[in-house]
Amino acid sequence: MAIPIGLGLALITARSWRRPCFGLAVAYWGATLAIGLTVSPDTNRFVIAAPIYAIACGLALDAVARIAIELLRLDRHLVHGALAVAVALLVGWNVNFYFRDHQQLLLYGDANTLLANELARHLEDKAPGTLVYFAGPPRMWYHGFPNLAFIARDVRGITVEQPWDAASPVPRSDGPTVFVFLPERLSEADQIRSWFPDGTTRHFYFDTGELLFTVYEVAP
């Protein structure tokens, strides 16, 4: 959608002095300026402009259709049919991109964000009060990704900073407990199994087959 969005934004900017485009131009370029002035202008902060992108795309497609009808003298029904096909293709492409494979790194931006979201989806249906031990440091901390607390609202997450070994105190497990291991700390799972031998193990993978994280779940 880069081409129609680019054309649409150019139209909005060029016609910003007109009433229909003035608000859109102020909203888009105001958001661009505001996000550019933040300490770390990450692209995910620009999601506020997503509705304007959709409008810009629509304006560009409408402009192309008008040119085809009024300047090129093409048949109106043919142009409208082609426009409908173009919209259907764009919608289909977007649905496929965002929902076909939820593990795409291009969608989440980096492996840690993907991991946090995948773990949150796994934990969101757990019983209220489930205790989650997260063996993620030094790469990740449980509360470093707000989507975990937002999606998995009924569980309680604890970041385990020091590696588990035989000299470590046995972690508390008064109810349903989930131990989460990043690949670089997976060796600690053997120690947890020695303390809680009746648990179940599940591995989560990237779409490339590379290990994302491992969970070991202990029932009460």
Secondary structure, DSSP 8 states (H G I E B T S, - for coil): -HHHHHHHHHHHHHTTTSHHHHHHHHHHHHHHHHHHTSSS--GGGGGGGHHHHHHHHHHHHHHHHHIIIIIS---HHHHHHHHHHHHHHHHHHHHHHHHS-TT-HHHHSSHHHHHHHHHHHHHTTS-TT-EEEEE-TTT--GGG-HHHHHHSTTSEEEE--S---TTS-----SS-EEEEE-GGGGGGHHHHHHHSTT-EEEEEE-TTS-EEEEEEEE--
